[in-house]
Amino acid sequence: MRVLLFLLLSLLAPSLAPASERATETGAPAPLDAALRKLLAEEGHWAYTRTVRVFDKDGRLERTDLERYDPSQPESGRWTLVLRNGLPPDSGVVRSWQRQREREMRRRGRSLGAILDFPGATLADDNRTHLIYSVPILAGASRRFPAEKFYVLLQVEKTRGEIDRLAVRTTEAFRVAGVARVDNVEADATFAVIDPEYPAQPVSGTAAGEARVAWLLRVGGRVELAWSDFKRVEPYDARYEVSIGDLKALDF
């Protein structure tokens, strides 16, 4: 279950795609396509501090990590663990954290375009301030979980034409190897304007889930993210060009 939560949280993290993707069409409905391309234009331009809080199934806080991300640095130096539970981490904690980061980056090897069915996106709600799109996940996109049991909601704020909320939901309970039944899994991210000249960026996110092993043992937990201390930078990879198919924001 903890693995699933961190996989969902990889969706909430800004990806590493350069600004050259801004002209690439996604195949999504026009307002969503424009909002996605507007956000993509800012990929890799923001350094930030990220606070990660991990809770167990009973809501008890297990750990708090304070991390710094700077895309102006080479890939090996972009992430730094600043504090673990309010204290500078020792070398063992840093090595363990680095291994976790490396596993996360390996999982983010497939493209967003190979996972989300943008042309299949449908308008779920059209209210005074927002357009909300439901985006299916392509069949077979997941190696670990039944992709058809998940869908993504993308909310576009009408005034600025920008994404200001992203959510992952399950359609129903499902079974996976090692877990008899996953009852509920969901993830949410909210975006806010850091600088009026640029599109909104993620500022908070959560992922939570609950499952039962052998129908008796309840497992689960919750992970909370908060982004702060934003600084606009020149991306280290700005000299490279990639297409939207290389956007590695969602790993399943």
Salt bridges, closest charged atoms under 4 A:
ASP33 OD2 - ARG37 NE 2.76
GLU42 OE1 - ARG232 NH1 2.22
ASP56 OD2 - ARG60 NE 3.06
ASP58 OD2 - LYS57 NZ 3.69
ASP58 OD2 - ARG60 NH2 3.36
ASP58 OD1 - ARG218 NH2 3.18
GLU62 OE1 - ARG2 NH1 3.12
ASP65 OD2 - ARG63 NE 3.27
ASP65 OD1 - ARG84 NE 2.21
GLU67 OE1 - ARG50 NH2 2.90
GLU104 OE1 - ARG101 NH1 2.96
GLU104 OE2 - ARG108 NH1 3.87
ASP126 OD1 - LYS158 NZ 2.61
GLU162 OE2 - LYS38 NZ 2.98
GLU162 OE2 - ARG160 NH2 2.88
ASP164 OD2 - HIS130 NE2 2.65
GLU172 OE2 - LYS149 NZ 2.36
ASP183 OD1 - ARG181 NE 2.71
ASP188 OD1 - ARG165 NH2 2.69
ASP188 OD2 - ARG169 NH2 2.94
GLU224 OE1 - ARG53 NH1 3.25
GLU224 OE2 - ARG222 NE 3.06
ASP237 OD2 - ARG78 NH2 2.75
